[in-house]
Amino acid sequence: MKLIWIAAVLLLLQPSQPMKPPETNVSGQFAVEFKGRNVASANRADMTLPGMSMVDMQKYQSFREQVYKKVYQPPQNAKIDASGKIVKEQPGYELDRHAFMQHFYTYFYGNGPFAVEAPRKVIYPRVDSELLANIRVKAIGHYATYYNSANKNRSNNIAIASKALDSHVVFPGETFSFNRTVGRRTLDKGYRKAPVIVKGELSEGIGGGICQVSSTLYNAIDRAGLKIVQRYSHSKSVPYVLPGRDATVSWDGPDFAFYNQYNQPILIRAFAGSGTMYVSIYSSDVIDYKPREIPSMSDKLPEEVSVETDAGL
């Protein structure tokens, strides 16, 4: 008994050894599949902190975002087609980050390769068919301007920007931005250079004619009594709207913005064709709004000039 006690004391007096972290097997890859094909892969060695058996979180997050971009599918809001029918909304999908992390840790602290179908979760659109049906009931504002339909490039640009605006919904307490909604005006989106423009109009080069769209929208919004929070006029009067009734925009410059202070969402309907740019603002029949008196524009076609020959633009 005395010998056992002495052995126990000697054991306690020995210096303690630090615990070693569990060794991670670095063989095999973590393969992420989506719709039957491999979209990304990683291995333990590259995702491990040097000298430790822990995940390098910076590398993991970079890898995760790479997967996110591959599997992301944006939701599609309900919209109104050219015939006036409501096109049903479509859900979107994004990477389920929590489920993805669980799969990755199972692989990282396991052995061998690991393949997983990218876990996704549903993203529901903000505007569904029911909402759209409820807010297309009451017209609260409208405005029309006119342009030369023979100017094909400018007409094309007006039509594309109008389509980007059409069926857009602005919720109560939300601020609308023309540039953010319409987006950058590029050749990839179908915009064209418009070397012939309306005299006095700011030209973006590619996308000439966009200011007529923003100006028509401004007058419709102002007529509906919504709160204008950002608007800039051209340095010269433009003939497609009355003096002081324009709203110049440029992707790297001025924007047109308004705030929906009403108790209901508002719906923007925009159409361009046959030389007419038309914007209508709708909402539900229970909206409490205060319209303004805005003078209408005549249907006289605005004067056009060539950018190359007129140095005064």
KOLLO-673209 format. One record per residue (C-alpha): x, y, z. Coordinates in steps of 0.1 Angstrom, whole numbers, padded with zeros to 4 digits, always signed. Layout:
BEGIN
XYZ...
END
This chain:
BEGIN
+0000+0000+0000+0029+0024+0008+0045+0016-0026+0013+0025-0044+0010+0058-0026+0047+0067-0034+0041+0059-0071+0010+0082-0072+0030+0111-0057+0058+0107-0082+0033+0107-0110+0017+0140-0098+0052+0156-0096+0060+0149-0133+0057+0180-0155+0024+0181-0174+0024+0176-0212+0004+0201-0233-0026+0186-0251-0021+0181-0288-0049+0192-0311-0064+0164-0331-0046+0157-0364-0066+0166-0395-0065+0143-0425-0056+0166-0454-0064+0142-0482-0095+0145-0503-0116+0174-0515-0148+0191-0504-0168+0192-0537-0199+0214-0540-0223+0204-0567-0253+0223-0581-0278+0209-0606-0256+0179-0613-0223+0197-0619-0193+0207-0598-0193+0245-0591-0165+0247-0565-0141+0227-0545-0116+0231-0516-0092+0209-0496-0083+0207-0460-0047+0217-0464-0056+0250-0481-0084+0258-0456-0063+0251-0424-0046+0277-0403-0008+0271-0403+0004+0249-0375-0032+0244-0362-0061+0220-0369-0086+0249-0372-0104+0264-0402-0089+0295-0417-0121+0316-0415-0110+0342-0440-0103+0315-0466-0136+0297-0457-0157+0329-0461-0140+0336-0495-0148+0301-0506-0184+0303-0493-0190+0335-0512-0176+0319-0544-0203+0292-0540-0230+0318-0531-0225+0336-0564-0227+0304-0584-0260+0293-0569-0278+0326-0564-0310+0331-0583-0327+0365-0578-0365+0365-0572-0388+0379-0599-0415+0404-0588-0449+0401-0603-0454+0425-0632-0480+0437-0657-0474+0427-0693-0481+0446-0725-0517+0433-0726-0524+0444-0691-0523+0409-0675-0504+0402-0643-0474+0379-0647-0470+0358-0616-0440+0363-0594-0412+0338-0592-0392+0329-0560-0355+0332-0559-0328+0311-0542-0296+0317-0522-0270+0296-0505-0281+0285-0470-0250+0296-0452-0258+0278-0419-0264+0244-0436-0233+0250-0458-0211+0256-0428-0223+0224-0411-0215+0204-0442-0180+0220-0444-0172+0212-0408-0183+0176-0412-0158+0174-0440-0130+0193-0424-0130+0173-0392-0136+0140-0410-0116+0119-0433-0114+0116-0471-0134+0135-0497-0168+0149-0493-0194+0159-0519-0225+0179-0512-0253+0195-0532-0252+0232-0524-0280+0238-0498-0303+0267-0508-0331+0285-0492-0360+0304-0508-0360+0342-0513-0396+0355-0517-0402+0384-0541-0414+0417-0525-0442+0422-0550-0466+0393-0556-0497+0390-0578-0521+0398-0550-0503+0431-0541-0501+0441-0577-0538+0435-0582-0546+0457-0552-0525+0487-0562-0534+0489-0599-0569+0501-0590-0567+0539-0586-0548+0563-0609-0533+0591-0588-0510+0608-0613-0501+0607-0650-0480+0627-0675-0472+0625-0712-0443+0640-0733-0436+0636-0770-0405+0628-0791-0395+0622-0827-0400+0585-0833-0379+0588-0865-0349+0593-0843-0343+0555-0839-0315+0555-0814-0331+0580-0791-0365+0563-0794-0348+0530-0786-0332+0544-0754-0365+0559-0742-0382+0526-0747-0356+0505-0728-0356+0530-0698-0394+0530-0698-0395+0492-0697-0371+0493-0667-0395+0516-0648-0427+0498-0657-0444+0478-0629-0420+0491-0603-0435+0494-0568-0425+0519-0542-0436+0510-0506-0447+0534-0479-0416+0550-0463-0394+0540-0492-0373+0564-0514-0372+0557-0551-0340+0564-0571-0342+0567-0609-0305+0556-0614-0308+0527-0590-0340+0515-0606-0331+0519-0643-0295+0510-0638-0264+0519-0658-0271+0527-0694-0247+0504-0714-0245+0488-0748-0249+0454-0732-0284+0464-0721-0293+0476-0756-0288+0513-0752-0274+0531-0782-0254+0563-0788-0278+0591-0798-0258+0617-0818-0290+0636-0825-0306+0648-0793-0330+0674-0781-0315+0709-0779-0305+0718-0743-0306+0682-0731-0277+0667-0711-0263+0638-0732-0248+0607-0716-0233+0596-0749-0247+0561-0747-0283+0565-0735-0293+0598-0750-0330+0604-0744-0330+0591-0708-0337+0626-0694-0370+0627-0712-0380+0595-0693-0369+0609-0659-0386+0643-0667-0419+0626-0676-0417+0605-0645-0410+0636-0623-0441+0653-0636-0463+0623-0630-0449+0618-0595-0453+0655-0587-0489+0654-0600-0496+0625-0576-0484+0646-0547-0454+0625-0537-0425+0641-0520-0396+0650-0543-0363+0646-0525-0338+0650-0554-0342+0668-0587-0318+0688-0610-0327+0709-0640-0307+0712-0672-0286+0743-0676-0308+0752-0706-0346+0747-0710-0356+0715-0728-0386+0717-0751-0402+0683-0743-0414+0697-0709-0422+0732-0697-0394+0754-0682-0385+0742-0647-0404+0710-0651-0374+0688-0662-0353+0663-0642-0319+0656-0656-0302+0624-0647-0268+0608-0654-0253+0576-0641-0222+0594-0627-0240+0626-0618-0275+0638-0611-0303+0615-0600-0340+0619-0596-0355+0606-0563-0388+0608-0545-0402+0595-0512-0435+0577-0507-0451+0594-0477-0485+0578-0483-0501+0549-0464-0501+0526-0495-0476+0513-0520-0476+0531-0554-0472+0514-0588-0454+0530-0617-0466+0522-0652-0444+0535-0680-0448+0532-0718-0430+0546-0748-0441+0541-0784-0452+0560-0815-0436+0592-0803-0452+0593-0769-0436+0588-0735-0463+0581-0709-0462+0575-0671-0491+0567-0648-0490+0563-0611-0515+0539-0594-0523+0527-0559-0551+0510-0540-0585+0525-0536-0579+0533-0499-0549+0555-0504-0550+0589-0487-0533+0612-0512-0531+0649-0521-0526+0655-0558-0511+0687-0572-0520+0708-0603-0494+0703-0629-0497+0719-0664-0497+0694-0693-0473+0694-0722-0484+0701-0758-0478+0673-0784-0455+0695-0805-0423+0676-0813-0392+0690-0797-0364+0705-0818-0334+0682-0824-0298+0691-0832-0267+0671-0840-0241+0668-0812-0212+0668-0836-0222+0701-0852-0236+0721-0823-0209+0732-0799-0234+0750-0776-0249+0718-0761
END
